[in-house]
């Protein structure tokens, strides 16, 4: 309403944290405001969705990962669960005290892609006060139509409310 636009600097893949919790603080001081804990590969923090489904790697949020989540909470950095494996996702929900986001994830009930979120996951994100931001990637949408984008947005809006859906 005030004509302001906001953009956030983020890191996709917590591998950048390496094995040093102080890197969370360093990134925050450089302007990074969210970190996706994994990308398509598991790391010292957690297991990725891709590794769980395509490589059979079953992991969770590691002890170091718990510390990373806690440090991100302390400094006020947003936790991004896009790309995160399901067991690791639930560990984040239990560990974090702040709203979390899915910066680019879609609805599994519409398109059962391993990167998409179940209804239970979407509800859990909304309960934190976070947001699910719909991705326009064809694989996650289930095709390449504008209607599919609307379908994913409407599904989340109808499940948890308009305050918990965005564009990623």
N, C-alpha and C positions, 0 to 999 in steps of 0.2 A: 503493500500500500504506500510505502514511502519511496518507491522507485529504487530500492537498494538491491544489489545482487551480491551473493556470497559464493565463494568457492573455497574448498578445503584442500589442503595438501595431504596426500595419503601415501602410504607404502603398501604395495600389494605383495604380500609374502613376508612373514616374520623372520625369514632367513637373514634379513638385514640386521636384525638385533644381534646376530651371532650368538655368543654365549656370555654376553655382558649386559646385565640389567641396566647399567648406567647409559647404555645406548638409547634406551627409551627416553631418558631425560635429555640426552643430546639431540635426538630427533625432535622432541617437543620444543626445545630451545631454538631449533632451526625453522620452526613453523609447521612441522608435521602434526596433524590433528587426529589422524586415525591410521591404524595399521591392520591390514588383513593378516590374520595369524599364520595362514598357510597360503600357498598358491596351488599348483597342480602336483606338488610334491610335499611329502611330510618333512618336518624339520625338528630342531631341538625343542620346539614349543608344542607341537601337536601333529596329529595325522590329518592328511588331506582327504577330501571326498574322492578324488581320482585314485589315490593309492588304495583306499578301502575297496572301491568297486573294481578297478581294472588290475590291480596288483595283489589283491587279497591281504593287504597290510591292515591289520586291526590294531589301532592305537587309541590313545586318549590324550588328554591334556597332560603333559609330562609335569614332573615336580617343578622343573624350570619354567614350564608354561604357566603353571599356577602363579609363580612369582612374577612373570611378565604381565599377566592379567592384573594382578594386584598393584604392580607398579604403574601400569597404564591408568588404573582407577585413581591412584594417588595423585598423579600429575594432571589428570583431567583429559586424557587421551581416549578417543572413542575406539572401541573394539569392533572390528569388522569380521563377521563370521563367514562371509562368502568364501567359498572354496574349502571350508573346514569340514572334516569328517563328522559324521553324526554323533559318535560317542564324545568326541572332543567338544562339539557344539553344546551338549548337555552339561559337560564339565564347566564350560564358560558360563552357562546360565546359572549354575550353582555357585560359581566363584565370584563373578563380577557383581559389584554393588551399584553399577551405573547402567544407564541405557546402552544397549548394543545395537549395531546396525548390520544389515546385509546390504552392502553397497551395490551389488549387482547379482541378484538371485531372483528366481521366478517360482512359480507354483507347481509343485509335484503333481497335484491332483489334476491339473490340466495337461501337463507334459511330464511323464515320469523319467526325467533326466536326473542322473545322480547329483548334479549341482543344484537342483531345485529343492525347495523347502516343503516339508510336510505341513499339514494344517497345524499340528501340535507345535512345530517349530515356529511358525508364523505367530501363533497365539503367544508363545513364550517370549518372543521378541517384543510384541506389543505390550505384554505385562511389564517389561523392563522400562517401557516408555520409549523404546527404540523404533526403528523404521525398516521396512523391507523396500528396497529400491529395485524396481523392475528393470531387467536388462533387455536390450533389443536384439541380442544375439539369437540368430535363427535356431541354433541347437537348443537353447534354453526355452525359447518361445514354443517350439514345435512346428515352426514354419516361418514364412516371411511376410505375413500380412499385418496391416495396421490393426485389423480386428483382433488378432491374437494379442497384441500389446494391450488393447483395451480389455480383453478378457482377463488377462493376468491382473491388471490394475483393479478391475471391478471385483474380481474374486477376493483379493486381499481386503478391499474396502468393505465388502459385504461380510467377510469373516471377522474382521477386527475393528474396522472403522477407517475413515478417510485420513485421520491423523497419523496412521501407521504405514502409509504407502507413499512411495515417491518414485522418481525416475533415476535409474542408476547408469 
